[in-house]
Amino acid sequence: MAVFARRAGRTPLDGVDAVLADLDGVVYAGPGALPHAIDSLNRAGESRRLGYITNNASRTDATVADHLRSLGLSATQPDDVVTSPQAAMRLLRERVAPPATILVVGGDGLVHELEKAGYTVTRSADDAPAAVVQGFAPHVGWEHLAEAAYALATPEDEGGIPWIATNTDWTIPQARGIAPGNGTLVSAVHTAVGRLAVVAGKPERPIFDEAVARFGAQHPLFLGDRLDTDIAGAQAAGIDSVLVLTGIDRPKHVLAAPTTSRPTYILGDLRELHEAYPETVVRGDVTTVGTAAVRIDGPDIHIVAEGDRPIDLVRAGAAAIWATGRAIYGFRVPERLYADPFHRP
C-alpha cells in the first residue's frame, strides 16, 4: 500500500464502496469543520457509503452524528459512527460477561456503551469492579486515574482484573492547537501500576473489523491524519488508506514513515479525493510525480523540480525514499522537501 504503486488517471475513490473517515484532524478540529472536508465527503457519499471511525471516547455515537449533521453532513445517523468504546465492548465481552461491575475512566460515550451492553458502571475501586475500561474525556483528572490504579494494583496473571483502553492516541487536535490525548492518561496509569492495557481502537484491529462488518464493505478506503494509528491500523487490517495533511502528521513524518504505516495516498486536503491521483514515474535515479521530481544520490536527496503543487513534491520525496528501503536518518534531506504549506489546526 504505497503511493508509488497506483495507476495514473484514477482517483482515490475509484472502485471504493465505503469511505471510512477518522474525525479529529480529518473532518474537524475542535467544534469546527476543516476546510473542504464537508463538501468533499458529501460528494463522495453520493455514490458510496460513508462511515466515521473515531478513537475519541468522550461522546456517544448519537452526539457525534448530531455534530456531523450540524457541520453539513446532513445524512449522518448514529449507526454511521463507529467509536472506540464500541470496539472496547467487543473486547470486554470476551473477558467479562454482563451485568458485571466495570470501573470507568472516561466520559458519556464510554458509559453509554457499557450500559447499553448491560454492564454496571462504577467510578470507585471500592466497588470491586470486574474490569477497568479507560477512555478519553476532557474532565478526566487525577482522582479518576488513581481509582483505576487502585483497581489494577494486582497483575492480571496473578489474579488481577482486565484493563481495556479505548485508544492510546498521544495527542488530539483542538481548535487552539494540539492537546494531550488518551495515550498520555493511559500511560500515567501504566506508570503507576506497571501493567499494559489491551487496546480496542486504532491502530488495533477491533475498531476496523467493527466498521467493515457494520457497513458490509468489500473495498473500503480509510481516511486519517495520523500515521501511527490511522494508517498503521488500516494497513494491518488490509484496508487502502489516505493520509490527509490537515491534522497531526506533517510532510516530514510522511518522508520518515516506516513500512508498517505508509498510506496508499497522500492528500493535502479532501478535495483531492476527487482528483486523478498522479502516477509515480521512476527513470534511473529520478522519481517524478506530476511536475515535481526528486533524485537520490547516495545519502543526498536533491530536488530536481519543485513542481507546481507542493503535495506532488511530498509524494515524489516519499516514493523515492520509501523505494530505497533505507531509513530517513540515512539521508541528507533538503528542508524544502518537508516544507509545510498545508492547512492544520
SVG drawing of the C-alpha trace seen along z (x, -y; Angstrom):
<svg xmlns="http://www.w3.org/2000/svg" viewBox="-30 -29 56 44">
<polyline fill="none" stroke="black" stroke-width="0.4" points="0.0,0.0 2.4,-2.7 1.8,-5.9 4.2,-4.8 2.1,-1.7 -1.0,-3.4 -2.1,-3.8 -2.4,-7.2 -5.8,-8.7 -7.6,-7.1 -8.9,-9.0 -8.5,-7.6 -12.3,-6.9 -12.3,-4.7 -13.6,-1.2 -14.3,-2.1 -17.7,-1.1 -17.3,-2.6 -15.3,-5.6 -14.4,-5.3 -13.2,-8.6 -11.4,-9.5 -12.9,-12.6 -10.3,-14.7 -7.9,-16.3 -9.8,-14.9 -13.4,-16.2 -13.0,-18.8 -10.6,-20.3 -12.5,-21.1 -16.1,-22.1 -15.5,-23.5 -15.2,-21.7 -11.8,-21.7 -11.7,-23.5 -13.2,-21.5 -13.9,-18.4 -17.7,-18.6 -18.3,-19.3 -15.8,-16.6 -17.4,-14.0 -20.9,-14.8 -19.8,-14.4 -18.1,-11.1 -21.3,-9.9 -23.5,-10.4 -22.4,-7.1 -20.9,-5.1 -21.4,-4.5 -19.9,-7.0 -18.9,-5.9 -16.9,-7.6 -14.4,-5.9 -13.2,-7.8 -10.9,-6.9 -12.4,-9.7 -14.3,-8.0 -15.8,-11.1 -19.0,-11.3 -21.8,-8.9 -22.4,-7.9 -25.6,-9.9 -23.8,-13.1 -21.1,-12.7 -23.8,-12.2 -25.5,-15.4 -22.3,-17.3 -21.6,-16.0 -25.1,-16.9 -24.6,-20.4 -21.5,-20.8 -23.4,-19.9 -23.1,-16.1 -26.9,-16.0 -27.5,-12.3 -25.3,-11.1 -27.0,-8.8 -25.7,-7.2 -25.2,-3.9 -22.8,-5.6 -20.4,-6.3 -18.1,-3.6 -16.5,-4.6 -13.6,-3.1 -16.0,-2.4 -18.0,-0.2 -14.8,1.6 -13.9,1.9 -17.2,3.7 -16.2,6.4 -13.0,7.0 -14.8,6.7 -17.5,9.3 -14.7,11.8 -13.4,11.3 -16.2,10.3 -19.9,11.1 -22.6,8.5 -24.0,7.4 -20.6,7.3 -19.5,4.0 -16.9,2.1 -14.8,-0.8 -14.9,-3.6 -12.3,-6.2 -13.8,-8.4 -17.0,-10.2 -20.5,-9.7 -19.5,-7.8 -18.0,-5.1 -20.7,-5.0 -23.4,-4.8 -21.9,-1.8 -21.3,0.1 -24.8,-0.5 -26.2,0.5 -24.2,3.7 -25.8,4.5 -22.8,3.7 -23.0,1.9 -20.8,-1.3 -18.8,-2.5 -16.2,-5.2 -14.7,-3.7 -12.3,-0.8 -14.0,-0.2 -16.9,1.4 -14.8,4.4 -15.0,3.9 -14.5,6.9 -12.6,4.8 -11.4,1.3 -12.2,-0.4 -10.4,-3.7 -11.2,-6.3 -10.6,-10.0 -12.8,-12.8 -11.8,-16.4 -12.8,-16.2 -10.6,-13.1 -8.3,-14.0 -6.0,-12.7 -8.8,-11.1 -10.1,-9.1 -6.6,-7.8 -6.0,-7.0 -9.1,-4.9 -8.0,-2.9 -4.6,-2.4 -6.1,-1.1 -8.3,1.4 -5.4,2.5 -2.8,3.0 -2.7,6.8 -1.3,8.0 -3.8,9.9 -1.6,13.0 -1.7,13.0 -5.5,12.8 -6.0,9.1 -8.8,7.8 -8.6,6.9 -7.8,3.4 -9.1,2.2 -8.2,-1.2 -10.3,-2.6 -7.2,-4.0 -3.7,-5.3 -3.5,-8.4 -0.8,-10.6 -2.4,-13.8 -5.7,-15.2 -6.2,-18.2 -8.2,-21.0 -9.2,-24.4 -6.5,-26.1 -3.8,-23.5 -2.6,-20.1 -3.6,-18.7 -2.7,-15.6 -4.8,-12.5 -5.9,-9.4 -2.5,-7.8 -1.0,-10.2 -3.7,-9.3 -3.3,-5.5 0.5,-6.0 0.0,-7.7 -1.9,-4.6 0.7,-2.3 3.5,-4.1 1.7,-3.7 0.8,0.0 3.4,1.4 0.8,3.0 -0.2,2.7 -3.8,2.2 -5.4,4.1 -6.3,1.5 -9.6,1.5 -9.2,-1.5 -6.8,-2.4 -4.2,-1.1 -5.6,2.2 -8.0,4.2 -11.2,4.4 -12.4,1.0 -11.7,1.6 -13.3,5.0 -16.4,3.5 -16.6,0.8 -16.1,3.2 -18.7,5.7 -21.2,2.9 -21.1,1.3 -20.6,4.6 -17.6,3.0 -15.8,5.1 -13.4,2.3 -13.2,-0.3 -11.0,-3.4 -9.9,-4.8 -9.1,-8.5 -6.8,-9.5 -4.4,-12.2 -2.0,-10.0 0.5,-7.5 0.9,-5.7 -2.8,-5.0 -4.9,-5.6 -2.6,-4.4 -0.9,-1.7 -4.3,-0.4 -5.7,-0.4 -2.6,1.3 -2.8,4.0 -6.5,4.5 -5.8,4.8 -7.6,1.5 -6.3,-1.1 -5.7,-4.4 -5.4,-8.1 -3.2,-10.4 -4.6,-13.9 -2.3,-16.7 -5.0,-18.6 -4.3,-17.1 -1.4,-15.7 1.2,-14.3 3.2,-16.6 5.3,-16.1 8.5,-15.3 6.6,-12.5 5.5,-11.1 9.0,-11.0 10.1,-9.1 7.1,-6.7 8.1,-3.1 6.9,-0.2 4.1,0.5 2.4,-2.9 2.7,-4.0 -0.6,-5.3 -1.9,-4.3 -2.5,-8.0 -1.2,-11.3 -3.6,-14.3 -3.2,-18.0 -7.0,-18.2 -10.1,-16.1 -10.8,-17.9 -8.1,-15.7 -10.2,-12.6 -12.0,-13.6 -8.9,-14.4 -6.9,-12.0 -4.0,-10.7 -0.8,-11.3 1.4,-8.4 4.8,-8.0 7.4,-7.6 10.9,-6.3 13.6,-6.8 17.1,-5.9 17.6,-7.7 14.9,-10.3 11.4,-9.9 8.7,-12.2 5.1,-12.8 3.2,-15.3 5.7,-18.1 7.8,-17.5 10.9,-15.4 13.4,-14.1 16.8,-12.5 18.7,-10.3 22.4,-10.3 23.8,-8.1 23.0,-9.8 21.9,-13.0 18.4,-13.8 18.2,-16.5 15.0,-18.3 15.2,-18.3 11.9,-20.2 9.6,-21.6 6.7,-21.3 3.5,-23.4 1.9,-21.6 3.5,-21.2 1.7,-17.9 3.3,-16.3 6.8,-17.2 5.9,-15.4 4.6,-12.4 7.7,-12.3 10.0,-12.5 8.1,-9.8 8.1,-7.5 11.8,-7.9 12.8,-7.4 10.5,-4.5 11.7,-2.7 15.3,-2.6 14.3,-0.5 16.5,-2.8 15.6,-4.8 15.2,-8.6 18.2,-9.2 20.5,-7.7 19.8,-10.7 20.6,-14.4 17.2,-15.9 16.8,-19.5 14.4,-21.5 12.4,-22.4 11.3,-18.8 9.5,-18.8 8.2,-22.4 4.6,-22.6 2.2,-24.9 -0.7,-22.6 -3.6,-23.6 -3.6,-22.2 -5.5,-23.2"/>
</svg>
